[in-house]
Amino acid sequence: MPLPAPNLDDLRFQRDLVDEARRRIVQYCPEWTDYNLSDPGITLIELFAWMTETMLYRLNRVPEKNYVKFMDLLGITLQPASSARTELTFRLSVPFPVRDDTESIAVVPRHYEVATRPLENEEQIVFTTDDALTIRSPRLTQLRRGVDFARNYLARLAVEDARVFRDQFPQEGDTFYLGFDDSCPLAGYILRLQVTSIPTQATGIRRDDPPLVWECSLGDGEWYELTPSQATGERDTTGGLNNPIGQIHFYLPMHARPDDVQGISAFWLRCRFEQRRVSQGTYTRSPRVKGVEAYALGATVSATNAVLINNEELGVTTGEAGQTFRLRNAPILQPNEEEVLEIEERVFGETVFVAWSRVENFASSSRYDRHYTIDVSTGEIALGPNIRQRDGAIAQYGRIPEANRLVRFSSYRAGGGVQGNVPAGRINVLLSTLPYIDSVSNLQAADGGRDAETLDEAKLRVPHELRAQSRAVTAADFEDLTYKASRAVARVKVLTPGQGPSSPPPGMVEVLVVPECRSSLAEGDLSRLALSAAVQQEILSFLDEYRLLTTTLLVREPTYMGVRVFVEVIAEDNLNPDLVRARVLEALRAFLAPLPLAGKEDFIESVVGGRWEGWPFGRDLYLSEILALLQKVSGVRHVRDVRAESRRIVPSREPTPTDEIEISDIDRGLDAAVPIRQMLSLDGDGVLCLLEPTITIFTEQTALGLISNGAGNYTGPRDRNRPLTPINGSSR
């Protein structure tokens, strides 16, 4: 089958050239009034139109290879693949400290490799740690109450118990603090607190659901609410500090930091008496704690889908200019300062490897500079060429190494692509043994992996490249350059002054970035929408070279607004209700999403009537749009009811689908949901996400029972007796 030829210009002789020129006669030559075909002017117009059409015809005959070569001359290259990232949790074989009189330390080195367990017809996917992880014994040094913070109760627990709240009739807001030595950072730790208390003292509460809120310090006076672990074997057994001995487990966040509280620096945990449900009860007397011990069960470190290759030999030099070498593994991650090309040289009579410097091009390289370029997509390494000048002289750009010298690359990380987007719990194979390390797992799905840019995608980028060139002035310039800065960027919206209430002040440009996390969004994981500090800094560093000196840049997340939908649908006969529920859920996730989910673009475009790239920034939501969406879902006969509510989303605080129990938004310390009556209005920096919906499925036979029972005058879920029985419950 022949390849379809691109139509570079679709102008036609009579319609677009001759007729258009005749229509412009009145504007450019008002004194010309005779438009007859016999007029010599019309003959000239037809002549020039014919010459123009001939040029267009020849332009459309330009081969595809020439177009690619034009892109190459413009310096446009294919963007490399990006690697998926996740957080790996390493568990210890024994809690630290092992003994009170010894210091226990476990070390996971940088670039340590773990992998998925290969399934049938699947290759093993390898991840490496981004940084070294050192797990030490937590050293608890402080136990202080909020009402008398100057006193440290920890030292006297051996002889005197501590009332952690007010002695009689504790009040909501009473707090006690646990401080750890800040020389041992606890960010990402799995922390177990073993608490010994005097029983029957903290009366008036429900022991399996105490009115306590735990938080950890983030630095600068900020606190992060912790949810005690509900995993098997890790449930809270302290009974609200009322059992003789109990344990409580916390998974501390990666961004936890020490802080200064009333002049005392430590890594802080604090517990606050706060009743969030009436069923929790309230303390009539303060809990009395006799002992607190802290143990480390493991820790978490970030990891990337990549394999580290050290000292790969690439060949020997020939002594000629423009020599190229190729790495055995591609694509590769962007090399850092330690990952460089090395070539043998004679130094003081000895043959040693000398590091060369990477450059984007050889335009500023002299014949003495040890410069090279590298294409991270293909792994091709090039040395400086020699180019003939206008006067016939040969100019050398970059140094030419001596002949027969060994060439190697010190180290590089190979990997990337969508295959690294693995679900939670799949990365669990230790490729080598480590002292004290028992197991590893990813509690969150790996996301952010993208394949290398295709040629078709690069062609669509050419007009934007030509428009922005080497400076960023307009909002479109910043958007185009942000996409170029990192493959981890999925969507960009740039706000400039004067665009509305959410616009930045004069002199500032706000770049709103939605990171690449489509696979996580498809699973309902909103926590991966958080913009990492590494990607944020990468974008800032890249845009800094193009911005005007008077422009201040701010790269941040959009304002995410979560929408929880409650729907009741009547399914077609003879259809599995679970199948209909899955289709409804898939449609809602694709519609109320900041990114387009694979395979659902055409379906959503049929509803909204335009190209779908995720929920548009600042676009309002109407409940009628959800109704129209559900009516198009295959297997849905009727939509019985649609309701919705919204709340602000902070991705770093959102729960993950791996949570074993359901906890309300209020109990997590999140904003309260507000019902949506007819529409939800968004600011210019706002974009929608779907919170976990409630989907109830009825059969058509049940719907007939609804009509016979006279329940057609439905006014709300709390205003009537519903005569229907849903099938298999709901999606929650």
Summary of the structure (lengths in Angstrom):
residues: 732
radius of gyration: 32.6
end to end distance: 50.1
largest distance: 116.7
contacts: 2231
relative contact order: 0.10
helix: 19%
strand: 32%
